[in-house]
């Protein structure tokens, strides 16, 4: 039986798990959801140019993709759920 310490009395520790897995291939970001997070708003931003790609999807299907850019640069991705939970990450090309 897994037993965890109550984190309410301790300083916040990093969360190494994720409800979302993502990978990039040929201008497309593929997302897989560990479980239904409800409707999610996905935003990808090119940090140099400010160019953005946005899409809203239902995570109940388990996976989705969003077409972005193949241009060299640094990109930031945010995923916000219906309840306001925010996930984020970054990648470079």
C-alpha positions in Angstrom: 0.0 0.0 0.0 1.6 3.3 -1.0 1.8 5.8 1.8 2.7 9.4 1.2 3.7 12.2 3.6 1.2 15.1 3.8 2.9 17.8 1.7 0.8 20.5 3.3 3.4 20.9 6.1 6.5 20.7 3.9 7.9 23.0 1.3 6.6 22.4 -2.1 8.6 19.7 -3.9 9.0 19.3 -7.7 6.4 17.2 -9.5 8.3 14.8 -11.8 5.2 13.1 -13.2 2.9 14.4 -15.9 -0.7 14.0 -17.0 0.4 15.0 -20.5 3.1 13.6 -22.8 4.2 15.6 -25.8 6.5 15.2 -28.7 7.4 17.2 -31.8 7.8 15.9 -35.4 8.0 17.8 -38.6 6.1 20.9 -37.5 3.5 19.1 -35.4 3.2 18.6 -31.7 1.5 15.4 -30.6 -0.1 15.3 -27.2 -1.2 12.2 -25.2 -3.3 12.6 -22.0 -3.0 10.1 -19.2 -6.7 10.6 -18.4 -9.6 12.9 -19.3 -8.6 16.5 -18.3 -11.7 17.9 -19.9 -11.4 20.6 -22.6 -7.9 22.0 -22.9 -6.6 25.1 -24.5 -3.2 24.6 -26.2 -1.0 27.5 -27.0 2.4 27.3 -28.7 4.5 30.5 -28.9 7.8 31.2 -30.8 9.8 33.1 -28.1 11.7 35.2 -30.7 9.0 36.3 -33.0 5.9 36.0 -30.8 4.1 34.0 -33.4 1.4 31.9 -31.7 -0.7 28.8 -32.6 -3.8 28.1 -30.5 -6.3 25.3 -30.4 -9.0 24.0 -28.1 -9.5 20.2 -27.8 -11.4 17.7 -25.7 -8.8 15.5 -23.9 -11.4 12.7 -23.6 -10.1 11.3 -26.9 -6.8 10.6 -25.2 -4.6 12.4 -27.8 -4.5 15.3 -30.2 -2.0 17.3 -32.3 -1.4 20.9 -33.2 0.5 22.1 -36.3 3.1 24.7 -35.5 6.4 25.7 -37.3 9.5 24.1 -38.6 11.5 27.3 -38.2 14.6 27.3 -36.0 14.0 28.8 -32.6 12.8 28.4 -29.0 9.1 27.6 -28.4 7.0 27.6 -25.3 3.8 25.5 -24.9 1.0 26.0 -22.4 -2.0 23.8 -21.9 -4.8 25.1 -19.6 -7.7 22.8 -18.5 -11.3 23.8 -17.8 -10.6 24.0 -14.1 -7.6 26.4 -14.6 -4.8 23.9 -14.2 -1.9 24.9 -16.3 0.8 22.7 -17.8 3.8 24.1 -19.6 7.0 23.2 -21.4 9.5 24.4 -23.9 11.5 23.0 -26.8 14.1 24.3 -29.3 14.5 23.6 -33.0 
